[in-house]
């Protein structure tokens, strides 16, 4: 069996031509960080996914500006699995992923008094600073998006 050419693959899958195609109109902000050396991984993950997450979503600044929030973390075992692939490995323990409609929404959240007091103070309890950022757009090729604007509305 011959491998498909790119144009044949696109025609066969109809992913790009689908009328249901959803276009993400949000900015995705990925915030990478590591746990404090003084706490174990289980305590770190538990604090982040319960106490810190609860503090984040309880703020008015979050409710006004953030459209989606996800937590992505990797255990030492997962890092070893990644190393077994023979490629580079991000050495971070975790990545917070937040979606905003505009850059001003991010600034309103991250510069809010709630963020600079409650959230920034809590960060010092379980993570090392500074954090590392990646900011950009996300294209969903397969799977559900968060409900962006349909291509027909553009």
N, C-alpha and C positions, 0 to 999 in steps of 0.2 A: 504494500500500500504506500503510495506517494504522500509525503507530507503536504498539507494544504498551504497555498500561498496566502499571504496576509489578506489580500482582497477577497479570496475565496472564504477564508475563515470569518471575516466580517459579514459577508453575505449569508453564510450558513447559520451563524448564531443570531443575527439580527439584534445584537445587544445595542448597538449605536442607533439603529433605525427604529427601535421600538417606540410606539406612540406613548407608552407608559413611562418612558425614560424620565427620571427625575434629576434635576440640576440642583446641586447644593449651592446655595447663595450665601453661605455662612463662612466666616473665617474660623479656621481650626487652630487653636493654641495648644501646643503640647509642651508641658512643663516637666522636665526630667530632674530627678533628684535622688539622693541616697539617704539611707537611714543613719541616725546617729550611731556612732561606734558603741556607745554605752548600752544600747538596747538590742535585744535579739529580733530576728526577722518576724517571728509570730507576733510579738508585741507591737512591732512597727506596723505591720499590715492591719492588725486589729484596731489600733489607734486611728490609723488613716481612714479605714473604711467605716468606722463608727463615729467616734468623737469628732474628728476633723470634718468628715463629710456632713455630719449633722450641723456643725457650726457653719459650714459653707452654705448649705441650702436654706438655712434659717434666716440668712441676711436678706434685707430688702434689696440691697445692691445686686445680689445674685438673682432674685426673682425678677428684677427689672431689666437685667442685661444679658443673662446667660440663657441660651436656648437648649443646651445639652451639656452634660457633664458625665465623664466616664473615668474610671480608675483602672490603670494597667500596671501590674507589677510582675516582677520575676523573682523567683526564689533562687538560691545558690544552685540548686539542682537544675533548674531551667537554664541558667547561665552555662553550666557544664554541657547540657544537651546542645546549646547553641554553638559552643566551642567545638563540639564534635563534628560540626559541619565544615570546619576548616576555613571559616570566614571570620571577619571581624565581629566583635560582640560589644554592644553598648553596655558599659559597666554600671549603669544606673540600676537602682533597686526598684524605681517606680516612675510612672509618667501619668500626670493628671492631664486629661484632655477635655478642653472646654471649647464650645462653639458659641460665637457671637455673630450678630448680623452685621455690625460695623465695628471699625477700630475704636470709634468713640464709645461704643458699648463696653469694650474691654477696658478702656481707660476709666470709664465711670465706675466699673466694678473694682478694678485693681487700685484705684486711687481713693476709693470710698473710705470714710472713717471706720466703717465696720471691718473692712479688709485690713486696714493698717493697725487696728487694735486687736480684735479678737482672733482673726485668722493669722496674721503675721506672728502674733505672740504664741499661738498654738504651734505654728511651724517649728519654732525653736524647741518644742518638747520632743519631737521625734525625727526631724530631718536635719541634714547638714545643709548649710547655705554657703554660697549662693546657688540658686537653681539655674538650670540651662533651658532656654526656650527654642522652640521651632514653631514658626508661625506661617500659615499658608492656607491654601484651599484644598478641599478633599473631593475627589471624584469617586463616586460609588459605581463600580463596574458591575458587581453582582451583589444582591442582597438589598435589604431595606435601608433607606435613608431616614433622616429624622422628619421628613415631610417638607422638602424644599419646594421651589417653584417648578411647575411642569414646564417642559420645553415649549409647549404651545402658548404659554403665558408670556414668553420672552419677546 
